[in-house]
């Protein structure tokens, strides 16, 4: 699978968010604030995973459709992957 620049940017933002949380912890910030930032990291991670799965699904469907194959199992597999990631 080819990952586009959008995925890389998302993951770099995530990396920055995690570093920010670590800095907050080192500075002794309030628990509520740290947890709020961790929640934002989780949300961004979920969105990145969904984006990656959607891109992969699109590529796989186009490839299988060109071959004349059924694509229903691909959709099911993508949904299961997203469910498992939660």
C-alpha contacts under 8 A as a table, 3 or more apart, distances in Angstrom:
res1	aa1	res2	aa2	distance
1	X	56	X	6.81
3	X	7	X	6.30
3	X	8	X	7.50
3	X	52	X	7.83
4	X	7	X	5.68
4	X	8	X	6.85
5	X	8	X	5.02
5	X	9	X	6.11
6	X	9	X	5.15
6	X	10	X	6.20
7	X	10	X	5.09
7	X	11	X	6.25
7	X	48	X	6.86
7	X	51	X	7.72
7	X	52	X	7.24
8	X	11	X	5.20
8	X	12	X	6.14
9	X	12	X	5.08
9	X	13	X	6.18
10	X	13	X	5.18
10	X	14	X	6.28
10	X	44	X	7.81
10	X	48	X	6.48
11	X	14	X	4.88
11	X	15	X	6.14
11	X	48	X	7.36
12	X	15	X	4.93
12	X	16	X	6.28
13	X	16	X	5.03
13	X	17	X	6.19
14	X	17	X	4.96
14	X	18	X	6.22
14	X	41	X	6.33
14	X	44	X	6.81
14	X	45	X	7.11
15	X	18	X	5.21
15	X	19	X	6.26
16	X	19	X	5.07
16	X	20	X	6.10
17	X	20	X	4.95
17	X	21	X	6.31
17	X	37	X	7.59
17	X	41	X	6.38
18	X	21	X	5.05
18	X	22	X	6.30
18	X	38	X	7.67
18	X	41	X	6.95
19	X	22	X	5.02
19	X	23	X	6.21
20	X	23	X	5.04
20	X	24	X	6.18
21	X	24	X	4.96
21	X	25	X	6.24
21	X	34	X	6.20
21	X	37	X	6.48
21	X	38	X	7.00
22	X	25	X	5.08
22	X	26	X	6.21
23	X	26	X	5.01
23	X	27	X	6.13
24	X	27	X	5.09
24	X	28	X	6.27
24	X	29	X	5.30
24	X	34	X	6.66
25	X	28	X	5.01
25	X	29	X	5.82
25	X	34	X	7.07
26	X	29	X	7.73
29	X	33	X	6.84
29	X	34	X	6.85
30	X	33	X	5.36
30	X	34	X	6.46
31	X	34	X	5.14
31	X	35	X	6.08
32	X	35	X	5.18
32	X	36	X	6.03
33	X	36	X	5.04
33	X	37	X	6.30
34	X	37	X	5.20
34	X	38	X	6.20
35	X	38	X	4.93
35	X	39	X	6.09
36	X	39	X	5.06
36	X	40	X	6.41
37	X	40	X	4.97
37	X	41	X	6.30
38	X	41	X	4.91
38	X	42	X	6.22
39	X	42	X	5.05
39	X	43	X	6.20
40	X	43	X	5.06
40	X	44	X	6.15
41	X	44	X	5.14
41	X	45	X	6.05
42	X	45	X	4.99
42	X	46	X	6.15
43	X	46	X	5.13
43	X	47	X	6.31
44	X	47	X	5.11
44	X	48	X	6.17
45	X	48	X	5.06
45	X	49	X	6.18
46	X	49	X	5.17
46	X	50	X	6.17
47	X	50	X	5.08
47	X	51	X	6.10
48	X	51	X	5.08
48	X	52	X	6.21
49	X	52	X	5.12
49	X	53	X	6.14
49	X	82	X	7.69
50	X	53	X	5.15
50	X	54	X	6.03
50	X	82	X	6.84
51	X	54	X	5.11
51	X	55	X	6.15
52	X	55	X	5.18
52	X	56	X	6.15
53	X	56	X	5.11
53	X	57	X	5.96
53	X	78	X	6.41
53	X	81	X	7.93
53	X	82	X	7.56
54	X	57	X	5.02
54	X	58	X	6.13
54	X	78	X	7.79
55	X	58	X	5.21
55	X	59	X	6.34
56	X	59	X	5.16
56	X	60	X	6.10
57	X	60	X	5.09
57	X	61	X	5.98
57	X	74	X	6.86
57	X	75	X	7.02
57	X	78	X	6.68
58	X	61	X	5.23
58	X	62	X	6.21
59	X	62	X	5.30
59	X	63	X	6.25
60	X	63	X	5.11
60	X	64	X	6.06
60	X	74	X	7.36
61	X	64	X	5.18
61	X	65	X	5.81
61	X	71	X	5.86
61	X	74	X	7.11
62	X	65	X	5.14
62	X	66	X	6.11
63	X	66	X	5.24
63	X	67	X	6.50
64	X	67	X	5.04
64	X	68	X	6.25
64	X	69	X	5.16
64	X	70	X	6.93
64	X	71	X	6.46
65	X	68	X	4.90
65	X	69	X	5.60
65	X	70	X	7.02
65	X	71	X	6.95
66	X	69	X	7.60
70	X	73	X	7.36
71	X	74	X	5.31
71	X	75	X	6.81
72	X	75	X	5.39
72	X	76	X	6.45
73	X	76	X	5.02
73	X	77	X	6.06
74	X	77	X	5.07
74	X	78	X	6.17
75	X	78	X	5.10
75	X	79	X	6.22
76	X	79	X	5.19
76	X	80	X	6.17
77	X	80	X	5.09
77	X	81	X	6.14
78	X	81	X	5.05
78	X	82	X	6.32
79	X	82	X	5.15
79	X	83	X	6.19
80	X	83	X	5.04
80	X	84	X	6.00
81	X	84	X	5.11
81	X	85	X	6.17
82	X	85	X	5.15
82	X	86	X	6.83
83	X	86	X	5.54
